[in-house]
């Protein structure tokens, strides 16, 4: 099943394709998908197939197609603090993405038939926690898996806000699946060759919606034990967090919110922390967690003014009386101005400038006429001061003007590079949360505990 969208060169391009095809429609789901590289859940010899919109199976290990996971994540309507049960949790890929949205006070459980797949899932989970930059950008609800057949869960076990089944459910087990839901909860499962969303609206009332056609392997039916009865599969135990764990969550959250903007923490469904910002504030960039690209904004320049004896562009300047820019700079410097105009005109010609109009003969119009200028202000006479104080003040103003002009020159150069279509340099993102934790006046073992003993 799959093949609905084009393959990507990397995880981000795959997500871009899913967005364009409208499989990913919400902000939180997109962020979760970008935070976890799908290839990390493949065996090394099959990684080249990770960014194709296709299901993958090797032995007992299985991943559904990305378009299916996208529809599932959207249909579940996740937000922080919910309880989630994944039936047929497999590699833990989906459960880990869900955990990024649920936050530290959600519940994230999975039931998997094969013990070797659970071992594989815990290896991938440990690798995500220890090495992924995304872990420090989210409030995470760590999944917990148990081995067994999901059709052998005791009938009076706890219920969940959200339930997903990753195998085709036979019609006779539909009611069994529904009973795992709390009132108001959502169940997503393959039922009669359709990915189906079932919402529990009351104790005995339901709403059903067919999403897309799918093809899943059917659920493995339970085998009876030696006494003729099926083996009961207990769900993971709910444990009360220790004060030490709660303190770690709170400290990391406080440092993360300060990093993300320092304002008052937000509340509500957009937050993966019950009193914080979490996922909605996570600074994941469109191009992935490792790099940020510097954005270049073009500013229209329609004037020239004098700055510390030299000229710099200024937006909104009035045109000169004679309609050209051949004014002097401090009484001279017309040749320098003409040279700058020639360079500007050449740059515009190379990039097909939209500012410089072309005449009927196809030649570029006069670039100088497109940028009106104001005459340079005459130099003011130095004020007579005692002890030479005026000279020192003038030198300070000169240095300040030079620094300002150097800054403007750098910005102008970036704008010109961006307008010419040159590649903008990618800068490695700094893990600010880690740096802040390491800078705390705490013993090293406590710092490592706050870092979840993560590798650098």
ZAMARGU-4260 file (C-alpha; in steps of 0.2 Angstrom, whole numbers, plus 5000, padded with zeros to 4 digits):
<rodrens>
0) 5000/5000/5000 | 5006/5017/4996 | 5014/5026/4981 | 5002/5041/4982 | 5016/5054/4982
5) 5033/5055/4974 | 5049/5049/4983 | 5059/5061/4992 | 5078/5064/4992 | 5077/5065/5011
10) 5064/5065/5025 | 5060/5084/5023 | 5057/5082/5004 | 5045/5067/5008 | 5036/5078/5020
15) 5035/5092/5007 | 5027/5079/4995 | 5014/5073/5008 | 5009/5091/5011 | 5007/5095/4993
20) 4996/5080/4991 | 4986/5086/5006 | 4990/5070/5016 | 4998/5081/5030 | 4986/5095/5034
25) 4990/5101/5052 | 5004/5111/5060 | 5007/5098/5074 | 5007/5083/5063 | 5020/5091/5051
30) 5031/5095/5065 | 5031/5078/5072 | 5034/5070/5055 | 5049/5082/5052 | 5056/5079/5069
35) 5059/5060/5066 | 5068/5053/5051 | 5059/5038/5044 | 5075/5031/5038 | 5081/5029/5056
40) 5068/5015/5058 | 5074/5005/5043 | 5088/4992/5043 | 5104/5000/5037 | 5104/4989/5021
45) 5087/4996/5016 | 5088/5014/5021 | 5088/5020/5002 | 5070/5015/5001 | 5065/5025/5017
50) 5059/5040/5008 | 5047/5031/4996 | 5029/5031/4999 | 5028/5013/5001 | 5026/5000/5015
55) 5041/4990/5020 | 5043/4973/5028 | 5057/4963/5033 | 5053/4947/5044 | 5042/4953/5058
60) 5047/4971/5056 | 5035/4982/5046 | 5032/5000/5042 | 5016/5006/5034 | 5017/5019/5019
65) 5020/5037/5024 | 5003/5042/5016 | 4994/5030/5028 | 5003/5036/5043 | 4999/5054/5038
70) 4980/5050/5037 | 4981/5041/5054 | 4989/5055/5063 | 4977/5068/5056 | 4962/5057/5060
75) 4967/5054/5078 | 4966/5073/5081 | 4980/5073/5094 | 4984/5086/5107 | 4994/5086/5124
80) 4988/5076/5139 | 4979/5062/5129 | 4980/5044/5132 | 4985/5033/5117 | 4985/5015/5113
85) 4994/5008/5098 | 4988/4990/5094 | 5002/4982/5083 | 5014/4995/5088 | 5028/4988/5077
90) 5045/4998/5076 | 5038/5012/5087 | 5039/5025/5073 | 5021/5030/5075 | 5021/5029/5094
95) 5036/5040/5094 | 5028/5054/5083 | 5013/5053/5094 | 5023/5055/5110 | 5030/5072/5103
100) 5012/5079/5103 | 5006/5071/5119 | 5019/5079/5130 | 5026/5072/5146 | 5009/5071/5155
105) 5001/5060/5141 | 5000/5041/5141 | 5008/5032/5126 | 5006/5013/5126 | 5008/5000/5113
110) 5004/4981/5111 | 5015/4971/5099 | 5013/4952/5095 | 5032/4949/5092 | 5044/4950/5106
115) 5059/4953/5094 | 5050/4968/5086 | 5047/4975/5104 | 5066/4974/5106 | 5069/4982/5090
120) 5057/4996/5094 | 5066/5000/5111 | 5083/5000/5102 | 5076/5014/5090 | 5068/5023/5105
125) 5084/5023/5115 | 5093/5029/5099 | 5081/5044/5097 | 5082/5049/5115 | 5101/5048/5116
130) 5106/5056/5099 | 5092/5065/5091 | 5092/5084/5092 | 5073/5084/5091 | 5072/5076/5108
135) 5077/5093/5116 | 5065/5103/5105 | 5049/5094/5112 | 5041/5089/5128 | 5040/5070/5125
140) 5029/5056/5131 | 5040/5041/5130 | 5030/5025/5124 | 5029/5009/5133 | 5027/4992/5124
145) 5020/4975/5130 | 5021/4959/5120 | 5005/4950/5116 | 4990/4948/5105 | 4979/4964/5106
150) 4963/4953/5105 | 4968/4946/5122 | 4966/4962/5132 | 4955/4959/5147 | 4937/4966/5143
155) 4937/4977/5159 | 4954/4985/5156 | 4957/5004/5156 | 4950/5014/5142 | 4960/5027/5131
160) 4956/5044/5122 | 4964/5038/5106 | 4966/5020/5099 | 4975/5015/5083 | 4975/4997/5076
165) 4989/4993/5063 | 4981/4977/5056 | 4965/4974/5047 | 4951/4971/5059 | 4938/4958/5056
170) 4920/4964/5057 | 4916/4953/5072 | 4930/4962/5082 | 4923/4979/5079 | 4914/4980/5095
175) 4929/4974/5105 | 4939/4988/5098 | 4926/5001/5102 | 4925/4996/5120 | 4944/5001/5122
180) 4938/5020/5120 | 4933/5032/5132 | 4917/5043/5129 | 4923/5056/5117 | 4938/5046/5111
185) 4943/5042/5093 | 4947/5025/5086 | 4956/5023/5069 | 4957/5006/5061 | 4957/4997/5044
190) 4939/4990/5043 | 4932/4981/5028 | 4947/4988/5017 | 4944/5006/5022 | 4954/5016/5035
195) 4940/5021/5046 | 4938/5034/5060 | 4925/5030/5074 | 4921/5043/5087 | 4913/5037/5103
200) 4899/5051/5106 | 4891/5042/5121 | 4890/5026/5131 | 4882/5017/5117 | 4883/5029/5102
205) 4896/5031/5089 | 4900/5041/5073 | 4909/5032/5059 | 4918/5040/5044 | 4927/5031/5030
210) 4944/5039/5026 | 4953/5030/5012 | 4954/5013/5004 | 4968/5003/5011 | 4975/4985/5011
215) 4981/4978/5028 | 4986/4961/5033 | 4972/4954/5045 | 4974/4953/5064 | 4981/4937/5070
220) 4968/4928/5079 | 4972/4923/5097 | 4977/4905/5101 | 4969/4896/5116 | 4980/4891/5130
225) 4982/4873/5137 | 4966/4876/5148 | 4956/4881/5133 | 4955/4899/5137 | 4965/4913/5128
230) 4979/4921/5137 | 4976/4938/5145 | 4988/4952/5139 | 4989/4965/5153 | 4992/4983/5148
235) 5007/4993/5154 | 5006/4998/5172 | 5002/5016/5175 | 5015/5022/5188 | 5016/5038/5198
240) 5030/5049/5193 | 5043/5052/5206 | 5047/5070/5212 | 5064/5069/5204 | 5056/5065/5187
245) 5044/5079/5189 | 5058/5091/5194 | 5068/5086/5178 | 5053/5089/5167 | 5049/5106/5175
250) 5067/5112/5174 | 5069/5107/5155 | 5052/5115/5151 | 5057/5132/5160 | 5074/5132/5150
255) 5065/5128/5134 | 5052/5141/5136 | 5065/5154/5140 | 5074/5149/5124 | 5059/5150/5114
260) 5054/5168/5118 | 5054/5170/5137 | 5036/5176/5137 | 5022/5169/5148 | 5019/5151/5144
265) 5004/5147/5134 | 4990/5135/5138 | 4978/5124/5129 | 4978/5111/5116 | 4993/5119/5107
270) 5004/5115/5121 | 5012/5098/5125 | 5016/5104/5143 | 5001/5106/5154 | 5006/5124/5158
275) 5019/5127/5143 | 5022/5128/5125 | 5031/5112/5120 | 5027/5107/5102 | 5019/5123/5096
280) 5035/5132/5101 | 5048/5120/5096 | 5060/5128/5084 | 5060/5115/5070 | 5065/5122/5054
285) 5056/5117/5037 | 5073/5110/5031 | 5075/5099/5046 | 5082/5100/5064 | 5100/5102/5061
290) 5101/5117/5051 | 5093/5135/5049 | 5094/5145/5034 | 5096/5163/5035 | 5082/5173/5027
295) 5086/5187/5016 | 5073/5201/5013 | 5075/5213/4999 | 5073/5232/5003 | 5068/5244/4989
300) 5080/5258/4988 | 5075/5274/4980 | 5087/5287/4987 | 5105/5291/4992 | 5110/5301/5007
305) 5127/5305/5014 | 5133/5295/5029 | 5149/5301/5037 | 5156/5308/5021 | 5151/5293/5011
310) 5134/5288/5003 | 5122/5275/5007 | 5105/5270/5001 | 5089/5276/5010 | 5071/5271/5007
315) 5059/5285/5003 | 5072/5298/4999 | 5066/5313/4989 | 5073/5315/4971 | 5085/5329/4967
320) 5081/5344/4958 | 5091/5340/4942 | 5083/5322/4941 | 5100/5313/4942 | 5113/5306/4954
325) 5128/5315/4948 | 5130/5325/4964 | 5146/5328/4973 | 5152/5320/4989 | 5159/5333/5000
330) 5162/5344/4985 | 5169/5330/4974 | 5169/5312/4970 | 5158/5312/4955 | 5169/5299/4947
335) 5166/5287/4962 | 5147/5289/4960 | 5148/5285/4942 | 5158/5270/4945 | 5145/5264/4958
340) 5131/5267/4946 | 5140/5257/4933 | 5143/5242/4945 | 5124/5243/4950 | 5119/5243/4932
345) 5130/5228/4928 | 5123/5219/4943 | 5105/5222/4937 | 5109/5217/4919 | 5116/5200/4925
350) 5101/5196/4936 | 5088/5203/4924 | 5083/5218/4935 | 5065/5222/4936 | 5070/5240/4941
355) 5079/5245/4926 | 5067/5247/4911 | 5073/5242/4894 | 5071/5254/4879 | 5063/5249/4862
360) 5080/5244/4856 | 5082/5231/4869 | 5096/5241/4878 | 5095/5244/4897 | 5088/5260/4902
365) 5098/5273/4912 | 5100/5265/4929 | 5105/5281/4937 | 5088/5289/4933 | 5079/5275/4942
370) 5087/5280/4959 | 5084/5298/4962 | 5095/5306/4975 | 5097/5321/4986 | 5111/5332/4986
375) 5124/5329/4999 | 5123/5341/5013 | 5137/5353/5015 | 5149/5350/5028 | 5146/5359/5044
380) 5160/5370/5051 | 5168/5363/5066 | 5162/5371/5082 | 5176/5380/5091 | 5178/5372/5108
385) 5191/5374/5122 | 5203/5360/5125 | 5200/5351/5108 | 5184/5343/5114 | 5175/5346/5098
390) 5188/5336/5088 | 5186/5321/5100 | 5168/5321/5098 | 5169/5323/5079 | 5181/5307/5079
395) 5168/5297/5089 | 5154/5302/5077 | 5166/5297/5063 | 5169/5280/5070 | 5151/5277/5074
400) 5147/5281/5056 | 5160/5270/5049 | 5153/5255/5059 | 5135/5259/5054 | 5141/5260/5036
405) 5150/5243/5037 | 5134/5235/5045 | 5124/5242/5031 | 5136/5236/5018 | 5135/5219/5025
410) 5116/5219/5024 | 5117/5226/5006 | 5129/5212/5001 | 5117/5199/5008 | 5103/5206/4999
415) 5112/5207/4982 | 5117/5188/4985 | 5100/5183/4988 | 5093/5193/4973 | 5106/5185/4962
420) 5099/5168/4967 | 5115/5163/4976 | 5114/5149/4989 | 5112/5155/5006 | 5124/5148/5018
425) 5117/5135/5030 | 5122/5137/5048 | 5122/5122/5061 | 5108/5125/5074 | 5114/5126/5092
430) 5106/5115/5105 | 5102/5130/5117 | 5094/5119/5129 | 5109/5108/5131 | 5120/5123/5133
435) 5109/5130/5146 | 5109/5114/5156 | 5128/5113/5155 | 5129/5131/5161 | 5119/5128/5177
440) 5129/5128/5194 | 5125/5110/5197 | 5135/5094/5200 | 5140/5085/5184 | 5129/5069/5188
445) 5114/5080/5190 | 5117/5089/5174 | 5118/5073/5165 | 5102/5067/5173 | 5094/5083/5166
450) 5101/5079/5149 | 5094/5061/5150 | 5112/5055/5149 | 5112/5060/5130 | 5127/5060/5120
455) 5133/5076/5113
</rodrens>
